Amino acid sequence: MVPSRRFEIAMQCDFLDPKTIGGVADQILDRLGSSLEIGLDNWQPAKVFVRDGPNCMVDREIHVSPKRSGKRLSANDWFELLFAHELTHLLIAEAWGIAPVLFWEGVPVFMADNFTRSRVLGTTYHECSRALLENERLLPLSELLLPRSYHARRTDSRVDIQAGSFSGYLLQSFGVGPMRALATDYVAPSAEVPRMLLTPLLKRHFDSDLPGLEAKWTHFLETEVACRSALVEQLSGSKTTRGAVPPLRCNFCGHRLNQSQLACSSCGIDAEIVIEIE
């Protein structure tokens, strides 16, 4: 076991120092709790497994599979990024609730992926989004609202970059309160009511619908984010899609589906039911 005040950490990884990982995990929890205004007085230690496999958070268990190195990030950087991402999921699920996937993934991407990459590489996801905007390569955010469409396109780096930048813009511009209220008030679509009622929540908590907020975000990128010519050139014609085709996801709970599944093995809902977004 790895020494930690806040976690029970089991490691099957020979390239990370078990004497330091526990302290790093504790520091990340303190940072996220403070940034997201989530109290930790009643925090119960969560289990963490550092080993090969998918990166995920299930039932207060965090699974991370850091790389030895790659893309100019060290093994410690990868642990920080992946652990912080899954821990953010755990924190907001317990303290706020689960928002639509654009925000459910966007907040952890901003709090973890963007945090580590900007610290190590010196480039923020706001700057990457500005470069995509300059090249007219931004994806419409309306295409990233349902789990199936979000995850189906996630091998395209623009998906996480934009979700992180957009969610970060909302947090920085409106504060944590509206994002917390969005997740708390959100009622996920069901088989009985296959409808995502997003616009009323956005207007209530952010004073605008998604197109309006998207316009404010792009205006922010144009007026307040530095345009880095090297980054614009780098993202002008480069391929953004990488890796294998991602697995099919349930549009209701986000669980992975087999191609032949007619109903989700997690929530039991027919995979073919269409969700209307309003």
ZADO-1210 file (C-alpha; in nm, 4 decimals, padded with zeros to 6 digits):
<atoms>
<atom x="00.0000" y="00.0000" z="00.0000" code="MET" pos="1"/>
<atom x="00.1048" y="00.3598" z="-00.0625" code="VAL" pos="2"/>
<atom x="00.1092" y="00.6036" z="00.2327" code="PRO" pos="3"/>
<atom x="-00.1699" y="00.8602" z="00.2006" code="SER" pos="4"/>
<atom x="-00.3927" y="01.0552" z="00.4386" code="ARG" pos="5"/>
<atom x="-00.6921" y="01.0618" z="00.2049" code="ARG" pos="6"/>
<atom x="-00.6745" y="00.7500" z="-00.0143" code="PHE" pos="7"/>
<atom x="-00.6153" y="00.3769" z="-00.0074" code="GLU" pos="8"/>
<atom x="-00.3729" y="00.3356" z="-00.2966" code="ILE" pos="9"/>
<atom x="-00.2701" y="00.0023" z="-00.4456" code="ALA" pos="10"/>
<atom x="00.0086" y="00.0172" z="-00.7046" code="MET" pos="11"/>
<atom x="00.1066" y="-00.2303" z="-00.9716" code="GLN" pos="12"/>
<atom x="00.3403" y="00.0111" z="-01.1434" code="CYS" pos="13"/>
<atom x="00.7192" y="-00.0060" z="-01.1288" code="ASP" pos="14"/>
<atom x="00.8003" y="00.3393" z="-01.2679" code="PHE" pos="15"/>
<atom x="00.6330" y="00.5583" z="-01.0040" code="LEU" pos="16"/>
<atom x="00.7714" y="00.6157" z="-00.6551" code="ASP" pos="17"/>
<atom x="00.5212" y="00.4782" z="-00.4014" code="PRO" pos="18"/>
<atom x="00.6729" y="00.6990" z="-00.1312" code="LYS" pos="19"/>
<atom x="00.5656" y="01.0183" z="-00.3086" code="THR" pos="20"/>
<atom x="00.2466" y="00.9246" z="-00.4963" code="ILE" pos="21"/>
<atom x="00.0304" y="00.9332" z="-00.1835" code="GLY" pos="22"/>
<atom x="00.1385" y="01.2857" z="-00.1005" code="GLY" pos="23"/>
<atom x="00.0770" y="01.3946" z="-00.4603" code="VAL" pos="24"/>
<atom x="-00.2737" y="01.2471" z="-00.4486" code="ALA" pos="25"/>
<atom x="-00.3481" y="01.4271" z="-00.1210" code="ASP" pos="26"/>
<atom x="-00.2296" y="01.7590" z="-00.2678" code="GLN" pos="27"/>
<atom x="-00.4451" y="01.7117" z="-00.5767" code="ILE" pos="28"/>
<atom x="-00.7512" y="01.6505" z="-00.3595" code="LEU" pos="29"/>
<atom x="-00.6853" y="01.9706" z="-00.1636" code="ASP" pos="30"/>
<atom x="-00.6412" y="02.1695" z="-00.4863" code="ARG" pos="31"/>
<atom x="-00.9573" y="02.0386" z="-00.6451" code="LEU" pos="32"/>
<atom x="-01.1635" y="02.0773" z="-00.3301" code="GLY" pos="33"/>
<atom x="-01.0569" y="02.4403" z="-00.2998" code="SER" pos="34"/>
<atom x="-01.0999" y="02.5232" z="-00.6698" code="SER" pos="35"/>
<atom x="-01.4435" y="02.3600" z="-00.6928" code="LEU" pos="36"/>
<atom x="-01.5524" y="02.4900" z="-00.3502" code="GLU" pos="37"/>
<atom x="-01.6247" y="02.1388" z="-00.2262" code="ILE" pos="38"/>
<atom x="-01.5791" y="02.0860" z="00.1456" code="GLY" pos="39"/>
<atom x="-01.3598" y="01.7938" z="00.2473" code="LEU" pos="40"/>
<atom x="-01.4282" y="01.7787" z="00.6223" code="ASP" pos="41"/>
<atom x="-01.6354" y="01.4623" z="00.5810" code="ASN" pos="42"/>
<atom x="-01.4197" y="01.3081" z="00.3098" code="TRP" pos="43"/>
<atom x="-01.4034" y="00.9291" z="00.3293" code="GLN" pos="44"/>
<atom x="-01.0883" y="00.7666" z="00.1857" code="PRO" pos="45"/>
<atom x="-01.1413" y="00.6439" z="-00.1685" code="ALA" pos="46"/>
<atom x="-00.9664" y="00.3445" z="-00.3202" code="LYS" pos="47"/>
<atom x="-00.7155" y="00.4083" z="-00.5975" code="VAL" pos="48"/>
<atom x="-00.5689" y="00.1409" z="-00.8257" code="PHE" pos="49"/>
<atom x="-00.2615" y="00.2321" z="-01.0295" code="VAL" pos="50"/>
<atom x="-00.2226" y="-00.0404" z="-01.2920" code="ARG" pos="51"/>
<atom x="-00.2751" y="-00.1261" z="-01.6569" code="ASP" pos="52"/>
<atom x="-00.6314" y="-00.0889" z="-01.7765" code="GLY" pos="53"/>
<atom x="-00.8909" y="00.1799" z="-01.8482" code="PRO" pos="54"/>
<atom x="-00.8891" y="00.5107" z="-01.6658" code="ASN" pos="55"/>
<atom x="-01.2213" y="00.5399" z="-01.4856" code="CYS" pos="56"/>
<atom x="-01.4081" y="00.6112" z="-01.1646" code="MET" pos="57"/>
<atom x="-01.6626" y="00.3539" z="-01.0471" code="VAL" pos="58"/>
<atom x="-01.8272" y="00.3326" z="-00.7033" code="ASP" pos="59"/>
<atom x="-01.5651" y="00.5514" z="-00.5314" code="ARG" pos="60"/>
<atom x="-01.2863" y="00.3504" z="-00.6888" code="GLU" pos="61"/>
<atom x="-01.0404" y="00.5395" z="-00.9087" code="ILE" pos="62"/>
<atom x="-00.8473" y="00.3424" z="-01.1693" code="HIS" pos="63"/>
<atom x="-00.5547" y="00.5088" z="-01.3463" code="VAL" pos="64"/>
<atom x="-00.3032" y="00.3726" z="-01.5922" code="SER" pos="65"/>
<atom x="-00.0219" y="00.6287" z="-01.6263" code="PRO" pos="66"/>
<atom x="00.2257" y="00.6139" z="-01.9111" code="LYS" pos="67"/>
<atom x="00.5998" y="00.5924" z="-01.8555" code="ARG" pos="68"/>
<atom x="00.6327" y="00.9085" z="-02.0644" code="SER" pos="69"/>
<atom x="00.5073" y="01.0558" z="-02.3861" code="GLY" pos="70"/>
<atom x="00.4043" y="01.3796" z="-02.5523" code="LYS" pos="71"/>
<atom x="00.6612" y="01.5585" z="-02.3326" code="ARG" pos="72"/>
<atom x="00.4875" y="01.4477" z="-02.0123" code="LEU" pos="73"/>
<atom x="00.6709" y="01.2393" z="-01.7535" code="SER" pos="74"/>
<atom x="00.5208" y="00.9402" z="-01.5714" code="ALA" pos="75"/>
<atom x="00.4515" y="01.1647" z="-01.2709" code="ASN" pos="76"/>
<atom x="00.2794" y="01.4181" z="-01.4981" code="ASP" pos="77"/>
<atom x="00.0608" y="01.1438" z="-01.6437" code="TRP" pos="78"/>
<atom x="-00.0359" y="01.0242" z="-01.2968" code="PHE" pos="79"/>
<atom x="-00.1227" y="01.3796" z="-01.1922" code="GLU" pos="80"/>
<atom x="-00.3353" y="01.4353" z="-01.5040" code="LEU" pos="81"/>
<atom x="-00.5222" y="01.1041" z="-01.5035" code="LEU" pos="82"/>
<atom x="-00.5757" y="01.0863" z="-01.1285" code="PHE" pos="83"/>
<atom x="-00.6980" y="01.4467" z="-01.1079" code="ALA" pos="84"/>
<atom x="-00.9386" y="01.3847" z="-01.3969" code="HIS" pos="85"/>
<atom x="-01.1020" y="01.0812" z="-01.2348" code="GLU" pos="86"/>
<atom x="-01.0975" y="01.2424" z="-00.8901" code="LEU" pos="87"/>
<atom x="-01.2826" y="01.5444" z="-01.0305" code="THR" pos="88"/>
<atom x="-01.5516" y="01.3055" z="-01.1549" code="HIS" pos="89"/>
<atom x="-01.5784" y="01.1570" z="-00.8067" code="LEU" pos="90"/>
<atom x="-01.5951" y="01.4944" z="-00.6333" code="LEU" pos="91"/>
<atom x="-01.8600" y="01.6487" z="-00.8544" code="ILE" pos="92"/>
<atom x="-02.0673" y="01.3290" z="-00.8674" code="ALA" pos="93"/>
<atom x="-02.0874" y="01.3210" z="-00.4877" code="GLU" pos="94"/>
<atom x="-02.1181" y="01.6951" z="-00.4230" code="ALA" pos="95"/>
<atom x="-02.3115" y="01.8211" z="-00.7281" code="TRP" pos="96"/>
<atom x="-02.4543" y="01.5442" z="-00.9414" code="GLY" pos="97"/>
<atom x="-02.3998" y="01.4404" z="-01.3023" code="ILE" pos="98"/>
<atom x="-02.4458" y="01.7057" z="-01.5722" code="ALA" pos="99"/>
<atom x="-02.4679" y="01.6524" z="-01.9518" code="PRO" pos="100"/>
<atom x="-02.1493" y="01.4987" z="-02.0884" code="VAL" pos="101"/>
<atom x="-02.0189" y="01.8289" z="-02.2347" code="LEU" pos="102"/>
<atom x="-01.9855" y="01.9557" z="-01.8760" code="PHE" pos="103"/>
<atom x="-01.9402" y="01.6191" z="-01.7017" code="TRP" pos="104"/>
<atom x="-01.6233" y="01.5694" z="-01.9067" code="GLU" pos="105"/>
<atom x="-01.5442" y="01.9359" z="-01.9652" code="GLY" pos="106"/>
<atom x="-01.4935" y="02.0251" z="-01.5987" code="VAL" pos="107"/>
<atom x="-01.2460" y="01.7386" z="-01.5303" code="PRO" pos="108"/>
<atom x="-01.0653" y="01.8139" z="-01.8566" code="VAL" pos="109"/>
<atom x="-01.0233" y="02.1758" z="-01.7496" code="PHE" pos="110"/>
<atom x="-00.9305" y="02.0942" z="-01.3878" code="MET" pos="111"/>
<atom x="-00.6892" y="01.8117" z="-01.4761" code="ALA" pos="112"/>
<atom x="-00.5812" y="01.7767" z="-01.8393" code="ASP" pos="113"/>
<atom x="-00.5558" y="02.1504" z="-01.9011" code="ASN" pos="114"/>
<atom x="-00.3973" y="02.2117" z="-01.5592" code="PHE" pos="115"/>
<atom x="-00.1137" y="01.9637" z="-01.6128" code="THR" pos="116"/>
<atom x="-00.0529" y="02.0296" z="-01.9814" code="ARG" pos="117"/>
<atom x="-00.0455" y="02.4070" z="-01.9372" code="SER" pos="118"/>
<atom x="00.1951" y="02.3738" z="-01.6428" code="ARG" pos="119"/>
<atom x="00.4297" y="02.1371" z="-01.8246" code="VAL" pos="120"/>
<atom x="00.3934" y="02.2473" z="-02.1876" code="LEU" pos="121"/>
<atom x="00.3038" y="02.6127" z="-02.1395" code="GLY" pos="122"/>
<atom x="-00.0035" y="02.5914" z="-02.3633" code="THR" pos="123"/>
<atom x="-00.3605" y="02.6229" z="-02.2349" code="THR" pos="124"/>
<atom x="-00.6741" y="02.4724" z="-02.3843" code="TYR" pos="125"/>
<atom x="-00.8045" y="02.8282" z="-02.4240" code="HIS" pos="126"/>
<atom x="-00.5058" y="02.8989" z="-02.6507" code="GLU" pos="127"/>
<atom x="-00.5614" y="02.5768" z="-02.8416" code="CYS" pos="128"/>
<atom x="-00.9279" y="02.6691" z="-02.8902" code="SER" pos="129"/>
<atom x="-00.8247" y="03.0172" z="-03.0069" code="ARG" pos="130"/>
<atom x="-00.5945" y="02.8562" z="-03.2637" code="ALA" pos="131"/>
<atom x="-00.8779" y="02.6288" z="-03.3810" code="LEU" pos="132"/>
<atom x="-01.1039" y="02.9328" z="-03.4056" code="LEU" pos="133"/>
<atom x="-00.8461" y="03.1146" z="-03.6186" code="GLU" pos="134"/>
<atom x="-00.8378" y="02.8135" z="-03.8496" code="ASN" pos="135"/>
<atom x="-01.2193" y="02.7830" z="-03.8533" code="GLU" pos="136"/>
<atom x="-01.1878" y="02.4301" z="-03.7163" code="ARG" pos="137"/>
<atom x="-01.3985" y="02.4491" z="-03.3994" code="LEU" pos="138"/>
<atom x="-01.6613" y="02.1773" z="-03.3658" code="LEU" pos="139"/>
<atom x="-02.0196" y="02.2901" z="-03.2876" code="PRO" pos="140"/>
<atom x="-02.0768" y="02.2350" z="-02.9163" code="LEU" pos="141"/>
<atom x="-02.4302" y="02.1152" z="-02.9909" code="SER" pos="142"/>
<atom x="-02.2728" y="01.7985" z="-03.1324" code="GLU" pos="143"/>
<atom x="-02.1121" y="01.7163" z="-02.7963" code="LEU" pos="144"/>
<atom x="-02.4173" y="01.7015" z="-02.5699" code="LEU" pos="145"/>
<atom x="-02.4956" y="01.3288" z="-02.5723" code="LEU" pos="146"/>
<atom x="-02.2582" y="01.0547" z="-02.4513" code="PRO" pos="147"/>
<atom x="-02.2715" y="00.8602" z="-02.7779" code="ARG" pos="148"/>
<atom x="-02.1765" y="01.1536" z="-02.9984" code="SER" pos="149"/>
<atom x="-01.9207" y="01.2919" z="-02.7502" code="TYR" pos="150"/>
<atom x="-01.7337" y="00.9650" z="-02.7022" code="HIS" pos="151"/>
<atom x="-01.7680" y="00.8607" z="-03.0655" code="ALA" pos="152"/>
<atom x="-01.5680" y="01.1700" z="-03.1607" code="ARG" pos="153"/>
<atom x="-01.3290" y="01.1686" z="-02.8640" code="ARG" pos="154"/>
<atom x="-01.0393" y="01.0351" z="-03.0662" code="THR" pos="155"/>
<atom x="-01.0509" y="01.3846" z="-03.2189" code="ASP" pos="156"/>
<atom x="-00.8473" y="01.5982" z="-02.9771" code="SER" pos="157"/>
<atom x="-01.0754" y="01.8962" z="-03.0415" code="ARG" pos="158"/>
<atom x="-01.3545" y="01.7316" z="-02.8402" code="VAL" pos="159"/>
<atom x="-01.1732" y="01.7442" z="-02.5047" code="ASP" pos="160"/>
<atom x="-00.9922" y="02.0677" z="-02.5860" code="ILE" pos="161"/>
<atom x="-01.3195" y="02.2486" z="-02.6571" code="GLN" pos="162"/>
<atom x="-01.5159" y="02.0882" z="-02.3728" code="ALA" pos="163"/>
<atom x="-01.2387" y="02.1824" z="-02.1306" code="GLY" pos="164"/>
<atom x="-01.2013" y="02.5368" z="-02.2597" code="SER" pos="165"/>
<atom x="-01.5767" y="02.6006" z="-02.2699" code="PHE" pos="166"/>
<atom x="-01.6376" y="02.4590" z="-01.9214" code="SER" pos="167"/>
<atom x="-01.3349" y="02.6486" z="-01.7929" code="GLY" pos="168"/>
<atom x="-01.4683" y="02.9701" z="-01.9447" code="TYR" pos="169"/>
<atom x="-01.8006" y="02.9202" z="-01.7651" code="LEU" pos="170"/>
<atom x="-01.6271" y="02.8501" z="-01.4328" code="LEU" pos="171"/>
<atom x="-01.3996" y="03.1506" z="-01.4671" code="GLN" pos="172"/>
<atom x="-01.6711" y="03.3886" z="-01.5887" code="SER" pos="173"/>
<atom x="-01.9681" y="03.2840" z="-01.3747" code="PHE" pos="174"/>
<atom x="-01.8033" y="03.1141" z="-01.0785" code="GLY" pos="175"/>
<atom x="-01.8509" y="02.7643" z="-00.9442" code="VAL" pos="176"/>
<atom x="-02.2093" y="02.8207" z="-00.8238" code="GLY" pos="177"/>
<atom x="-02.3918" y="02.8098" z="-01.1594" code="PRO" pos="178"/>
<atom x="-02.2036" y="02.4986" z="-01.2734" code="MET" pos="179"/>
<atom x="-02.2844" y="02.3280" z="-00.9442" code="ARG" pos="180"/>
<atom x="-02.6501" y="02.4308" z="-00.9785" code="ALA" pos="181"/>
<atom x="-02.6634" y="02.3006" z="-01.3363" code="LEU" pos="182"/>
<atom x="-02.5471" y="01.9563" z="-01.2247" code="ALA" pos="183"/>
<atom x="-02.7691" y="01.9566" z="-00.9169" code="THR" pos="184"/>
<atom x="-03.0844" y="02.0542" z="-01.1081" code="ASP" pos="185"/>
<atom x="-03.0228" y="01.8421" z="-01.4164" code="TYR" pos="186"/>
<atom x="-03.2632" y="01.5525" z="-01.4710" code="VAL" pos="187"/>
<atom x="-03.1108" y="01.2972" z="-01.7044" code="ALA" pos="188"/>
<atom x="-03.3202" y="01.1566" z="-01.9902" code="PRO" pos="189"/>
<atom x="-03.4984" y="00.8293" z="-01.9169" code="SER" pos="190"/>
<atom x="-03.6682" y="00.5619" z="-02.1237" code="ALA" pos="191"/>
<atom x="-04.0022" y="00.7096" z="-02.0181" code="GLU" pos="192"/>
<atom x="-03.8960" y="01.0692" z="-02.0923" code="VAL" pos="193"/>
<atom x="-03.6148" y="01.0586" z="-02.3538" code="PRO" pos="194"/>
<atom x="-03.5630" y="01.4326" z="-02.3485" code="ARG" pos="195"/>
<atom x="-03.2715" y="01.6496" z="-02.2384" code="MET" pos="196"/>
<atom x="-03.4131" y="01.9736" z="-02.1005" code="LEU" pos="197"/>
<atom x="-03.0932" y="02.1769" z="-02.1160" code="LEU" pos="198"/>
<atom x="-03.1987" y="02.5216" z="-02.2361" code="THR" pos="199"/>
<atom x="-03.4140" y="02.6085" z="-01.9303" code="PRO" pos="200"/>
<atom x="-03.1257" y="02.5173" z="-01.6991" code="LEU" pos="201"/>
<atom x="-02.8684" y="02.7182" z="-01.8950" code="LEU" pos="202"/>
<atom x="-03.0958" y="03.0217" z="-01.9021" code="LYS" pos="203"/>
<atom x="-03.1680" y="02.9892" z="-01.5305" code="ARG" pos="204"/>
<atom x="-02.8074" y="02.9529" z="-01.4196" code="HIS" pos="205"/>
<atom x="-02.6058" y="03.1208" z="-01.6990" code="PHE" pos="206"/>
<atom x="-02.8621" y="03.3663" z="-01.8394" code="ASP" pos="207"/>
<atom x="-02.8359" y="03.2264" z="-02.1922" code="SER" pos="208"/>
<atom x="-02.8945" y="02.9193" z="-02.4071" code="ASP" pos="209"/>
<atom x="-02.6124" y="02.7091" z="-02.5544" code="LEU" pos="210"/>
<atom x="-02.5749" y="02.9105" z="-02.8787" code="PRO" pos="211"/>
<atom x="-02.5569" y="03.2304" z="-02.6735" code="GLY" pos="212"/>
<atom x="-02.2960" y="03.0879" z="-02.4371" code="LEU" pos="213"/>
<atom x="-02.1000" y="02.9459" z="-02.7286" code="GLU" pos="214"/>
<atom x="-02.0945" y="03.2933" z="-02.8871" code="ALA" pos="215"/>
<atom x="-01.9733" y="03.4471" z="-02.5591" code="LYS" pos="216"/>
<atom x="-01.7025" y="03.1819" z="-02.5342" code="TRP" pos="217"/>
<atom x="-01.5745" y="03.2434" z="-02.8871" code="THR" pos="218"/>
<atom x="-01.5826" y="03.6200" z="-02.8199" code="HIS" pos="219"/>
<atom x="-01.3730" y="03.5539" z="-02.5090" code="PHE" pos="220"/>
<atom x="-01.1279" y="03.3528" z="-02.7177" code="LEU" pos="221"/>
<atom x="-01.1015" y="03.6325" z="-02.9749" code="GLU" pos="222"/>
<atom x="-01.0638" y="03.9196" z="-02.7311" code="THR" pos="223"/>
<atom x="-00.8951" y="03.7809" z="-02.4185" code="GLU" pos="224"/>
<atom x="-00.6860" y="03.4810" z="-02.5256" code="VAL" pos="225"/>
<atom x="-00.3509" y="03.5310" z="-02.6912" code="ALA" pos="226"/>
<atom x="-00.3274" y="03.4206" z="-03.0524" code="CYS" pos="227"/>
<atom x="-00.0063" y="03.2185" z="-03.0782" code="ARG" pos="228"/>
<atom x="00.1017" y="03.2023" z="-03.4407" code="SER" pos="229"/>
<atom x="00.3046" y="02.8837" z="-03.3921" code="ALA" pos="230"/>
<atom x="00.0016" y="02.7105" z="-03.2439" code="LEU" pos="231"/>
<atom x="-00.2242" y="02.8396" z="-03.5212" code="VAL" pos="232"/>
<atom x="00.0147" y="02.6973" z="-03.7784" code="GLU" pos="233"/>
<atom x="00.0476" y="02.3698" z="-03.5881" code="GLN" pos="234"/>
<atom x="-00.3295" y="02.3200" z="-03.5789" code="LEU" pos="235"/>
<atom x="-00.4027" y="02.4562" z="-03.9257" code="SER" pos="236"/>
<atom x="-00.3978" y="02.1304" z="-04.1157" code="GLY" pos="237"/>
<atom x="-00.2791" y="01.8677" z="-03.8734" code="SER" pos="238"/>
<atom x="-00.4795" y="01.5540" z="-03.8132" code="LYS" pos="239"/>
<atom x="-00.6673" y="01.5726" z="-03.4853" code="THR" pos="240"/>
<atom x="-00.8028" y="01.2181" z="-03.4905" code="THR" pos="241"/>
<atom x="-00.5886" y="00.9547" z="-03.3231" code="ARG" pos="242"/>
<atom x="-00.6065" y="00.5957" z="-03.2046" code="GLY" pos="243"/>
<atom x="-00.8646" y="00.3266" z="-03.2580" code="ALA" pos="244"/>
<atom x="-01.2367" y="00.3748" z="-03.3053" code="VAL" pos="245"/>
<atom x="-01.3895" y="00.4309" z="-02.9589" code="PRO" pos="246"/>
<atom x="-01.6521" y="00.1899" z="-02.8248" code="PRO" pos="247"/>
<atom x="-02.0209" y="00.2618" z="-02.8652" code="LEU" pos="248"/>
<atom x="-02.1744" y="00.4335" z="-02.5612" code="ARG" pos="249"/>
<atom x="-02.5206" y="00.4331" z="-02.4093" code="CYS" pos="250"/>
<atom x="-02.6820" y="00.7720" z="-02.4659" code="ASN" pos="251"/>
<atom x="-02.8486" y="00.7556" z="-02.1248" code="PHE" pos="252"/>
<atom x="-02.5756" y="00.6478" z="-01.8815" code="CYS" pos="253"/>
<atom x="-02.2606" y="00.6551" z="-02.0971" code="GLY" pos="254"/>
<atom x="-02.1845" y="00.2867" z="-02.0336" code="HIS" pos="255"/>
<atom x="-01.9837" y="00.1049" z="-02.3012" code="ARG" pos="256"/>
<atom x="-02.1938" y="-00.1078" z="-02.5358" code="LEU" pos="257"/>
<atom x="-02.1117" y="-00.3990" z="-02.7579" code="ASN" pos="258"/>
<atom x="-02.1964" y="-00.3366" z="-03.1199" code="GLN" pos="259"/>
<atom x="-02.4658" y="-00.6063" z="-03.1049" code="SER" pos="260"/>
<atom x="-02.6306" y="-00.4871" z="-02.7826" code="GLN" pos="261"/>
<atom x="-02.9941" y="-00.3824" z="-02.8108" code="LEU" pos="262"/>
<atom x="-03.0122" y="-00.2639" z="-02.4505" code="ALA" pos="263"/>
<atom x="-02.7505" y="-00.1202" z="-02.2138" code="CYS" pos="264"/>
<atom x="-02.6199" y="-00.3771" z="-01.9645" code="SER" pos="265"/>
<atom x="-02.5873" y="-00.1010" z="-01.7044" code="SER" pos="266"/>
<atom x="-02.9148" y="00.0932" z="-01.7173" code="CYS" pos="267"/>
<atom x="-03.1157" y="-00.1530" z="-01.9277" code="GLY" pos="268"/>
<atom x="-03.2453" y="00.1111" z="-02.1694" code="ILE" pos="269"/>
<atom x="-03.2924" y="00.0332" z="-02.5379" code="ASP" pos="270"/>
<atom x="-02.9847" y="00.1628" z="-02.7187" code="ALA" pos="271"/>
<atom x="-03.1944" y="00.2804" z="-03.0133" code="GLU" pos="272"/>
<atom x="-03.4200" y="00.5210" z="-02.8225" code="ILE" pos="273"/>
<atom x="-03.3646" y="00.8733" z="-02.9577" code="VAL" pos="274"/>
<atom x="-03.3095" y="01.1564" z="-02.7088" code="ILE" pos="275"/>
<atom x="-03.4531" y="01.4959" z="-02.7970" code="GLU" pos="276"/>
<atom x="-03.2534" y="01.7986" z="-02.6827" code="ILE" pos="277"/>
<atom x="-03.4459" y="02.1076" z="-02.5826" code="GLU" pos="278"/>
</atoms>
